[in-house]
Amino acid sequence: MFRILIPAVAALGLVALAARPGPADADPMIAVHTPVMSWSVHHEGALAKLTYGVAHSDQLALMVTCMPGDTRAVVYGDMQPEGARLIEARHQVDPLSGGEAVEARLSLRDPWLTSLAERGRTTVVGEAGRFQLTASRQERRLVADFLAYCAPGRI
């Protein structure tokens, strides 16, 4: 009796598992939310931060910081500026993840940064490859304001 019952229950379990709806069978009324990454500027005291990431979260792909009067910005993140004339780069441990973090410096006049404000495009590289990041008209104004704050008279 058990020799027939056990395989039958196992087969029913496999059929039930296979019949469970997956992503293709998902309810179309349930929207899948994909986080949107965008440019934003934040201030912590005198320090200005230009970030590219998910708004109102710690999910940042790139952060550029500076203080008023600086000639150089500090770049942090999983992505690094492609083609930028980095002045120095330093590898360190990321205090949040414990993984490797790269800190690099570049001139506030570097075309990598100014093209973002002027044309709304710049290119970055990371472990996942090369990407072109874009900025909307409003985001371009934020970047220009960031550059003007850091290096008055620059733009």
C-alpha positions as CSV (number, residue, x, y, z in Angstrom):
1,M,0.0,0.0,0.0
2,F,2.7,2.5,1.0
3,R,4.7,1.5,-2.1
4,I,2.0,3.0,-4.2
5,L,0.9,5.8,-1.9
6,I,4.3,7.5,-1.5
7,P,5.1,7.8,-5.2
8,A,1.5,9.0,-5.9
9,V,1.8,11.8,-3.2
10,A,5.3,12.8,-4.5
11,A,3.9,13.0,-8.1
12,L,0.9,15.1,-6.9
13,G,3.4,17.5,-5.1
14,L,5.5,17.9,-8.2
15,V,2.4,18.6,-10.3
16,A,1.2,21.2,-7.7
17,L,4.6,22.8,-7.7
18,A,4.8,23.0,-11.5
19,A,1.2,24.5,-11.7
20,R,2.1,27.4,-9.4
21,P,2.0,30.6,-11.4
22,G,5.4,32.2,-12.2
23,P,6.3,35.5,-13.7
24,A,4.8,34.6,-17.1
25,D,1.5,33.7,-15.4
26,A,1.6,36.7,-13.0
27,D,-1.5,38.8,-12.5
28,P,-1.3,41.8,-15.0
29,M,-2.9,44.0,-12.4
30,I,0.2,43.7,-10.1
31,A,2.8,46.2,-11.4
32,V,6.4,45.3,-11.0
33,H,8.3,48.4,-9.7
34,T,11.7,49.0,-11.2
35,P,13.6,51.7,-9.4
36,V,14.5,54.7,-11.5
37,M,17.9,56.2,-11.2
38,S,18.4,60.0,-11.5
39,W,20.7,62.9,-10.8
40,S,20.2,64.9,-7.6
41,V,22.1,67.4,-5.5
42,H,22.3,67.4,-1.7
43,H,24.1,69.5,0.9
44,E,25.6,68.4,4.2
45,G,26.7,71.7,5.7
46,A,29.1,73.3,3.2
47,L,29.7,69.9,1.4
48,A,27.8,69.6,-1.9
49,K,26.9,66.1,-3.2
50,L,25.9,65.4,-6.8
51,T,24.5,61.8,-6.9
52,Y,23.3,59.4,-9.5
53,G,21.0,56.8,-7.9
54,V,17.6,55.9,-6.7
55,A,15.9,58.9,-5.1
56,H,15.4,58.7,-1.3
57,S,17.5,55.6,-0.9
58,D,21.1,54.5,-0.2
59,Q,21.3,53.0,-3.7
60,L,23.9,55.2,-5.3
61,A,25.9,54.3,-8.4
62,L,28.0,57.5,-8.4
63,M,28.6,60.4,-6.1
64,V,30.6,63.6,-6.7
65,T,31.4,65.9,-3.8
66,C,33.0,69.3,-3.4
67,M,33.3,72.3,-1.1
68,P,32.9,75.9,-2.1
69,G,36.0,77.3,-3.7
70,D,37.4,73.8,-4.6
71,T,39.1,73.2,-7.9
72,R,38.7,69.5,-7.7
73,A,35.8,67.1,-6.9
74,V,35.9,63.8,-5.3
75,V,34.2,60.9,-7.1
76,Y,32.9,57.8,-5.3
77,G,30.9,54.8,-6.4
78,D,30.6,51.5,-8.3
79,M,30.9,53.5,-11.5
80,Q,33.8,55.6,-12.5
81,P,34.1,58.4,-15.0
82,E,35.2,57.1,-18.4
83,G,37.7,59.4,-20.2
84,A,38.0,61.8,-17.2
85,R,41.5,63.0,-16.3
86,L,41.6,61.6,-12.8
87,I,44.1,63.3,-10.7
88,E,44.5,60.5,-8.1
89,A,42.5,57.4,-7.4
90,R,42.5,55.5,-4.1
91,H,41.1,52.1,-3.3
92,Q,39.6,51.7,0.2
93,V,37.1,49.6,2.1
94,D,33.5,50.7,1.8
95,P,32.2,51.2,5.4
96,L,28.7,50.2,4.5
97,S,29.2,47.1,2.4
98,G,32.7,46.1,3.5
99,G,33.6,45.7,-0.2
100,E,36.1,47.7,-2.2
101,A,35.4,51.4,-2.8
102,V,37.2,53.7,-5.2
103,E,37.8,57.4,-4.4
104,A,39.1,59.5,-7.3
105,R,39.6,63.2,-7.8
106,L,39.0,65.2,-10.9
107,S,39.0,68.8,-11.9
108,L,35.7,70.6,-11.7
109,R,36.5,71.8,-15.3
110,D,37.0,68.2,-16.6
111,P,34.9,67.6,-19.8
112,W,33.5,64.5,-18.2
113,L,31.7,66.6,-15.6
114,T,31.0,69.8,-17.7
115,S,29.5,67.7,-20.6
116,L,26.8,66.5,-18.1
117,A,25.8,70.1,-17.4
118,E,26.1,71.4,-20.9
119,R,24.9,68.4,-23.1
120,G,23.2,66.2,-20.5
121,R,25.4,63.2,-21.3
122,T,28.5,61.5,-19.8
123,T,29.9,58.0,-19.8
124,V,30.9,55.8,-16.9
125,V,32.4,52.3,-16.5
126,G,31.9,49.7,-13.9
127,E,31.9,45.9,-13.4
128,A,28.8,45.6,-15.5
129,G,30.4,47.5,-18.4
130,R,30.2,50.9,-20.0
131,F,27.1,53.1,-19.8
132,Q,26.1,56.5,-21.0
133,L,24.3,58.4,-18.3
134,T,21.9,61.2,-19.3
135,A,20.4,64.2,-17.5
136,S,17.1,65.8,-18.2
137,R,16.9,69.6,-18.6
138,Q,16.1,70.0,-14.9
139,E,18.9,67.7,-13.9
140,R,21.4,69.6,-16.1
141,R,20.5,72.7,-14.2
142,L,21.2,70.9,-10.9
143,V,24.6,69.9,-12.2
144,A,25.3,73.4,-13.4
145,D,24.3,74.8,-10.0
146,F,26.5,72.2,-8.3
147,L,29.5,73.3,-10.4
148,A,28.7,77.0,-9.7
149,Y,28.5,76.3,-6.0
150,C,31.8,74.5,-5.9
151,A,33.8,76.8,-8.2
152,P,32.0,80.1,-8.5
153,G,32.6,81.8,-11.9
154,R,33.2,78.3,-13.5
155,I,30.0,78.3,-15.5
